[in-house]
Amino acid sequence: MNAKLRLALMNFLEFAVWGAYLTCMGNYLGIAGLGDKISWFYAIQGIVSIFMPTLMGIVADKYIQPQRLLGLCHLVAGGFMLGCWWLGLQAGFGQELPNKSLFITLYTLSVAFFMPTIALANTTAFTILKNNNLDTVKDFPPIRVLGTVGFIVTMWFVNCAVWEDGAFSLTLADNAHKFQYTYMQFFVSGFLSIVLCAYCFTLPACKVEKKDGNVSLAESLGLNAFKLFKTRKMALFFIFSALLGMCLQVTNGYAGPFITSFKGSADAAVATSFAANNATLLTSISQISEALCILMIPFFLKRYGIKTVMLMSMFAWVFRFGFFGVGNPAMPGVIMFILSCIVYGVAFDFFNVSGGIFVDQECEPSIKASAQGLFMMMTNGLGATIGTLAAGEIVNSYCQWENGFLVGDWQTCWFIFAAFALAVGVSFALVFKPEQKQR
């Protein structure tokens, strides 16, 4: 198998691990008695993203080959995720967890070792491509798209898979034992992590490069990139990165419980609708859109420029939240849900990917890697953490768990999120000037 195919399989498994639970975990947490902690489960991903990728990056730079460290991290993350599955198994289908603190601890440890693997997978891919004299700019995007495909495949599997009375089946019909409502989603994730661990140790070696000269502690931790805050343009960019990052995990955490809540509707057409009973499958349209939008970015950047592309992302978040606010799972309201999922590709990719390109273009070579780390810390670390916790407070204020469903004034919640995204977009349009020359 050639290098590109092997790396495509690695990326497929990398994101399949995440897709097994990221968008449907909220449904199980509500059943397990942790519904009021959904925001914390998603905020944990942001908290560990502030420091764990950097620490593991230092280890990969100096001590352990990145493909091996990738495997070891998945071994640990998968083990802890299987621990979450085991606790759910002991509690039983549809039952509250007796030891919620232990479940939260195991989940936190699993996520702490999983989040660094995203960067380690990129490092491994870039190194192997270069070792095989391949063009990273040309050859990496198709490999990375396979990661999104892996995410989608496990979303579909978990949506349809049922384990009942010792028998396994796949169905689109409503069933309380579907993986998307149970602890079995954690088994799928943990099992795939172990598989990926074994696969990583078959990948070609990525030798640890010995750095010449002394490297300061600040450089090792990527802290030298903070000098970018001295320029107005970059300071504004990173501030808005954090503000937009506050939107990133909101729908991952609450789209599933929101759509599923319609199963408790008094309107039979709404309660029995396909969308209400297959929330994970419906929201997978978001990931399909994401995969397609990655391929559109070069055209839009060339045609409209970096500021316009990032503004498209910001206003796409307004529509992402707004469409959820006005839709419902029955026809014709479900069209609003579908539109929300379609614009997600623009909302997510047009800022994350184009933002990374902007950082690469604006920063000197000596701090490019650190600057990318700072960009990720501001968006997926600080921004996502603060935004998820704030969203949790808003949802818990307007909604409550009843009979396994998170019901209440969802429309107000989505409109609050849309108003925030609109304010960020308008402010960005007024104050951010990427063409401004540094003095």
C-alpha distance (Angstrom), angle and dihedral (degrees) to the residues before:
residue distance angle dihedral
M1 . . .
N2 3.82 . .
A3 3.78 123.7 .
K4 3.81 96.8 -102.2
L5 3.80 93.6 52.0
R6 3.80 91.6 47.6
L7 3.80 91.5 50.5
A8 3.81 91.0 46.1
L9 3.81 89.2 56.1
M10 3.80 90.1 47.5
N11 3.82 90.8 53.3
F12 3.80 91.6 44.8
L13 3.81 90.9 56.7
E14 3.81 93.6 39.9
F15 3.79 93.6 61.6
A16 3.80 95.5 31.6
V17 3.82 85.8 66.5
W18 3.80 89.8 57.1
G19 3.80 97.6 40.1
A20 3.81 91.6 58.3
Y21 3.81 92.3 75.5
L22 3.81 113.2 1.1
T23 3.80 99.0 92.6
C24 3.83 100.0 29.3
M25 3.82 102.9 38.1
G26 3.81 91.8 95.6
N27 3.81 92.0 66.2
Y28 3.80 92.1 57.2
L29 3.81 94.2 42.8
G30 3.80 89.8 58.4
I31 3.80 91.5 52.6
A32 3.81 91.9 44.5
G33 3.82 93.3 56.1
L34 3.81 95.3 -102.8
G35 3.80 98.9 100.7
D36 3.79 93.6 120.0
K37 3.83 89.3 54.4
I38 3.82 97.7 55.8
S39 3.80 92.1 108.1
W40 3.80 90.7 53.6
F41 3.79 92.6 52.8
Y42 3.80 89.7 56.8
A43 3.80 94.6 38.1
I44 3.81 89.3 56.9
Q45 3.80 88.1 66.6
G46 3.78 89.9 57.2
I47 3.81 94.2 44.5
V48 3.81 94.6 53.7
S49 3.83 89.9 43.1
I50 3.79 88.5 65.5
F51 3.81 93.7 67.9
M52 3.82 115.5 -0.1
P53 3.84 98.8 72.5
T54 3.81 89.8 50.4
L55 3.80 93.2 49.4
M56 3.79 93.2 47.6
G57 3.80 89.5 45.4
I58 3.80 90.2 57.8
V59 3.82 90.0 50.1
A60 3.82 90.7 49.4
D61 3.81 91.3 47.6
K62 3.79 95.4 50.8
Y63 3.78 114.3 18.0
I64 3.83 119.9 14.3
Q65 3.80 129.5 38.7
P66 3.83 107.8 -106.9
Q67 3.82 96.1 -122.9
R68 3.83 90.1 53.1
L69 3.80 93.1 45.7
L70 3.82 87.8 48.8
G71 3.80 88.8 56.0
L72 3.81 94.0 45.7
C73 3.82 92.0 49.9
H74 3.80 90.1 51.5
L75 3.79 90.6 48.6
V76 3.81 91.1 55.9
A77 3.82 94.9 39.1
G78 3.79 91.6 47.8
G79 3.80 92.3 48.5
F80 3.80 92.8 53.7
M81 3.82 91.5 44.4
L82 3.80 89.8 53.5
G83 3.80 85.8 51.8
C84 3.83 88.3 59.0
W85 3.80 88.7 50.7
W86 3.81 91.2 50.0
L87 3.81 92.7 52.9
G88 3.80 90.1 50.5
L89 3.79 90.6 47.5
Q90 3.79 90.9 53.4
A91 3.81 90.7 50.7
G92 3.81 93.0 48.6
F93 3.82 135.0 -136.1
G94 3.78 114.1 -40.7
Q95 3.81 93.9 3.4
E96 3.79 131.4 124.2
L97 3.79 116.5 -107.8
P98 3.83 111.0 -104.6
N99 3.82 92.3 -153.8
K100 3.78 105.9 40.6
S101 3.82 94.6 161.1
L102 3.81 92.5 57.8
F103 3.82 90.8 47.4
I104 3.82 90.9 52.6
T105 3.82 90.7 47.3
L106 3.81 93.8 50.9
Y107 3.80 91.7 46.1
T108 3.82 91.5 49.3
L109 3.81 92.3 51.1
S110 3.79 91.2 47.3
V111 3.80 93.0 51.4
A112 3.82 91.2 44.4
F113 3.80 89.8 61.6
F114 3.81 96.1 36.5
M115 3.82 99.5 54.2
P116 3.85 94.3 62.0
T117 3.82 89.5 54.0
I118 3.82 91.5 72.5
A119 3.81 90.7 63.9
L120 3.82 92.4 37.8
A121 3.81 90.3 53.6
N122 3.82 89.3 52.9
T123 3.81 91.6 47.8
T124 3.80 91.0 49.4
A125 3.80 92.3 48.4
F126 3.81 94.9 48.1
T127 3.81 92.3 47.3
I128 3.81 95.4 48.8
L129 3.81 92.0 45.4
K130 3.80 91.1 51.9
N131 3.80 91.8 45.6
N132 3.81 87.4 56.1
N133 3.83 92.7 47.9
L134 3.80 92.4 -112.8
D135 3.82 126.5 147.3
T136 3.81 109.7 -107.6
V137 3.82 93.4 -161.5
K138 3.80 92.6 52.8
D139 3.81 101.8 32.3
F140 3.82 104.2 37.4
P141 3.86 101.5 63.9
P142 3.85 94.5 62.5
I143 3.82 88.2 47.7
R144 3.81 91.4 50.4
V145 3.80 92.2 48.4
L146 3.82 87.6 61.0
G147 3.80 85.8 62.5
T148 3.80 90.4 60.3
V149 3.81 88.8 47.3
G150 3.82 88.9 54.7
F151 3.80 89.9 50.5
I152 3.81 90.6 52.0
V153 3.82 94.4 46.5
T154 3.80 93.8 55.3
M155 3.82 90.7 44.2
W156 3.80 88.8 56.2
F157 3.79 92.5 44.2
V158 3.80 94.4 50.3
N159 3.82 90.3 45.5
C160 3.81 92.8 55.2
A161 3.82 104.2 29.2
V162 3.82 118.3 104.3
W163 3.82 129.3 -173.4
E164 3.78 110.3 -168.6
D165 3.82 131.4 155.5
G166 3.79 90.7 -9.0
A167 3.83 92.7 -55.4
F168 3.82 128.8 112.7
S169 3.80 124.0 -144.2
L170 3.80 142.3 155.5
T171 3.80 120.7 -127.7
L172 3.79 142.7 153.0
A173 3.79 91.5 -149.1
D174 3.80 122.5 104.3
N175 3.80 112.4 -86.7
A176 3.80 130.7 161.2
H177 3.82 89.9 -143.3
K178 3.79 95.2 58.8
F179 3.79 111.0 129.6
Q180 3.83 90.9 -119.6
Y181 3.82 89.5 66.2
T182 3.80 97.8 39.6
Y183 3.79 144.9 58.6
M184 3.83 89.7 -98.6
Q185 3.81 89.9 89.8
F186 3.81 87.7 68.6
F187 3.79 90.4 52.0
V188 3.81 90.7 54.4
S189 3.82 91.1 49.7
G190 3.81 94.6 45.4
F191 3.80 93.6 45.9
L192 3.82 92.5 50.8
S193 3.82 90.0 48.9
I194 3.80 90.1 56.7
V195 3.82 90.4 47.7
L196 3.81 90.9 50.6
C197 3.82 90.4 48.2
A198 3.79 90.2 58.0
Y199 3.81 91.8 44.5
C200 3.82 93.0 51.6
F201 3.79 91.2 61.4
T202 3.82 89.4 59.5
L203 3.82 93.4 55.5
P204 3.83 121.2 104.1
A205 3.79 116.1 -87.2
C206 3.82 118.9 -89.6
K207 3.77 101.3 -160.3
V208 3.79 118.7 -141.4
E209 3.79 108.3 -110.5
K210 3.79 115.9 -133.5
K211 3.79 110.0 -133.4
D212 3.79 118.1 -135.0
G213 3.78 118.1 -126.9
N214 3.77 129.9 1.1
V215 3.77 119.5 -45.2
S216 3.78 117.8 -154.3
L217 3.79 122.2 -126.3
A218 3.81 89.3 -114.9
E219 3.81 90.7 55.3
S220 3.80 91.9 46.2
L221 3.81 90.8 53.8
G222 3.79 93.7 43.1
L223 3.82 91.6 -116.6
N224 3.81 93.2 133.2
A225 3.81 88.4 76.2
F226 3.81 89.5 70.0
K227 3.79 88.6 78.8
L228 3.81 85.5 78.1
F229 3.81 87.3 77.7
K230 3.81 87.4 72.4
T231 3.81 90.1 76.0
R232 3.80 117.7 71.2
K233 3.78 95.0 -138.4
M234 3.81 95.7 53.2
A235 3.81 93.6 39.3
L236 3.80 90.0 55.3
F237 3.79 91.3 45.4
F238 3.80 93.6 54.2
I239 3.81 92.8 43.5
F240 3.80 90.6 53.3
S241 3.81 88.9 44.5
A242 3.80 88.6 60.7
L243 3.81 92.4 45.0
L244 3.79 92.6 50.9
G245 3.79 89.8 42.3
M246 3.81 86.4 64.8
C247 3.82 87.3 73.3
L248 3.81 97.2 51.2
Q249 3.81 103.1 88.0
V250 3.81 100.0 28.1
T251 3.80 96.6 93.5
N252 3.81 93.2 35.4
G253 3.78 87.7 59.8
Y254 3.79 102.3 36.8
A255 3.82 110.8 21.5
G256 3.82 91.3 81.2
P257 3.83 97.2 49.2
F258 3.82 89.8 42.0
I259 3.81 95.9 53.5
T260 3.82 92.6 39.4
S261 3.82 90.7 51.6
F262 3.81 88.5 72.8
K263 3.82 87.8 71.4
G264 3.81 85.2 77.7
S265 3.82 93.0 54.5
A266 3.80 119.4 125.1
D267 3.81 87.5 -135.4
A268 3.81 105.1 90.2
A269 3.81 92.6 -156.2
V270 3.81 90.0 57.7
A271 3.82 96.7 39.9
T272 3.81 94.2 51.1
S273 3.81 96.5 39.0
F274 3.79 119.9 127.6
A275 3.81 92.5 -119.4
A276 3.81 95.7 52.2
N277 3.80 90.6 51.9
N278 3.82 96.7 41.7
A279 3.80 104.0 40.6
T280 3.81 94.5 148.0
L281 3.80 92.3 50.9
L282 3.80 91.1 48.9
T283 3.80 94.6 49.3
S284 3.82 90.4 49.9
I285 3.83 84.9 78.8
S286 3.81 83.9 75.2
Q287 3.80 91.1 61.6
I288 3.81 92.3 45.2
S289 3.80 88.4 53.3
E290 3.80 89.4 47.5
A291 3.81 91.5 54.9
L292 3.81 92.1 50.4
C293 3.81 94.6 45.0
I294 3.81 91.8 55.6
L295 3.80 87.1 65.1
M296 3.83 92.1 49.0
I297 3.81 97.6 54.0
P298 3.85 98.4 84.9
F299 3.83 90.9 55.3
F300 3.80 94.4 48.1
L301 3.81 93.3 45.0
K302 3.79 91.8 51.7
R303 3.80 93.6 44.3
Y304 3.82 102.4 40.6
G305 3.81 109.3 15.3
I306 3.79 134.0 -122.5
K307 3.82 99.6 -69.7
T308 3.80 95.0 50.9
V309 3.81 92.0 46.8
M310 3.80 91.7 51.6
L311 3.81 90.3 46.8
M312 3.81 88.8 53.4
S313 3.80 86.9 57.0
M314 3.80 94.0 49.6
F315 3.79 94.8 49.8
A316 3.80 90.3 43.2
W317 3.81 86.7 63.0
V318 3.80 88.2 56.2
F319 3.81 89.4 56.5
R320 3.82 92.2 41.0
F321 3.80 90.7 60.6
G322 3.81 96.7 31.9
F323 3.81 94.6 54.9
F324 3.80 89.7 52.9
G325 3.80 88.7 51.4
V326 3.82 95.1 55.8
G327 3.82 100.0 34.9
N328 3.79 137.9 82.9
P329 3.84 133.9 -172.2
A330 3.83 96.2 -102.1
M331 3.79 125.5 77.8
P332 2.96 126.9 -54.0
G333 3.84 93.9 11.6
V334 3.80 92.4 59.4
I335 3.81 88.0 68.4
M336 3.81 87.1 69.7
F337 3.82 89.4 54.8
I338 3.80 90.8 50.3
L339 3.81 91.3 49.3
S340 3.81 89.4 50.0
C341 3.79 89.4 54.9
I342 3.80 92.8 47.2
V343 3.82 94.9 52.5
Y344 3.82 89.7 48.8
G345 3.81 89.3 79.6
V346 3.81 90.2 59.5
A347 3.81 92.6 41.2
F348 3.80 94.5 52.2
D349 3.81 105.2 32.1
F350 3.79 102.1 36.1
F351 3.80 91.5 62.2
N352 3.80 103.2 30.2
V353 3.80 96.5 46.0
S354 3.80 99.2 33.1
G355 3.81 89.4 43.5
G356 3.79 89.5 56.0
I357 3.80 89.9 50.4
F358 3.82 90.6 49.6
V359 3.81 91.1 52.2
D360 3.81 90.8 49.1
Q361 3.81 91.7 50.7
E362 3.79 96.2 46.0
C363 3.81 101.8 43.8
E364 3.79 130.0 77.9
P365 3.83 115.3 -111.1
S366 3.81 94.8 -109.1
I367 3.82 93.0 64.8
K368 3.81 103.2 28.7
A369 3.80 94.4 107.0
S370 3.80 91.9 45.8
A371 3.81 91.2 46.7
Q372 3.80 90.7 53.5
G373 3.78 88.1 51.1
L374 3.80 89.9 51.1
F375 3.81 90.3 50.3
M376 3.80 90.8 52.5
M377 3.80 91.7 45.8
M378 3.81 92.1 53.0
T379 3.83 94.4 46.6
N380 3.81 108.1 31.0
G381 3.79 94.8 23.7
L382 3.80 116.5 38.7
G383 3.80 98.1 11.4
A384 3.79 97.1 46.1
T385 3.80 92.7 44.3
I386 3.81 95.9 50.4
G387 3.81 92.6 40.9
T388 3.79 94.9 49.4
L389 3.80 93.5 49.0
A390 3.81 91.4 46.6
A391 3.82 90.8 48.7
G392 3.79 89.3 50.3
E393 3.79 91.1 55.0
I394 3.80 91.1 49.7
V395 3.81 94.4 47.8
N396 3.80 92.7 45.4
S397 3.81 89.0 51.3
Y398 3.81 94.9 53.8
C399 3.82 102.3 28.4
Q400 3.81 138.8 43.6
W401 3.80 137.6 -172.0
E402 3.81 114.6 -99.4
N403 3.81 123.5 171.6
G404 3.79 91.7 -18.6
F405 3.83 95.5 -48.1
L406 3.81 129.0 104.3
V407 3.82 100.3 -133.3
G408 3.80 134.5 170.1
D409 3.81 140.4 81.3
W410 3.80 97.7 -16.1
Q411 3.78 92.8 157.3
T412 3.79 92.4 64.8
C413 3.81 90.4 49.0
W414 3.81 93.4 53.0
F415 3.80 92.4 45.5
I416 3.83 90.6 51.7
F417 3.82 89.7 52.7
A418 3.83 90.6 46.8
A419 3.82 91.8 49.9
F420 3.80 90.4 52.1
A421 3.82 92.0 50.9
L422 3.81 89.8 47.7
A423 3.82 91.8 52.1
V424 3.82 90.9 49.9
G425 3.82 91.8 48.7
V426 3.81 95.0 49.0
S427 3.81 92.0 46.3
F428 3.81 91.3 49.0
A429 3.81 91.3 50.9
L430 3.80 91.5 51.8
V431 3.81 102.7 43.9
F432 3.81 108.3 25.0
K433 3.81 115.4 88.1
P434 3.81 111.7 172.0
E435 3.81 91.6 178.8
Q436 3.80 90.7 61.5
K437 3.80 111.0 116.2
Q438 3.77 119.3 -124.8
R439 3.80 114.3 -117.4
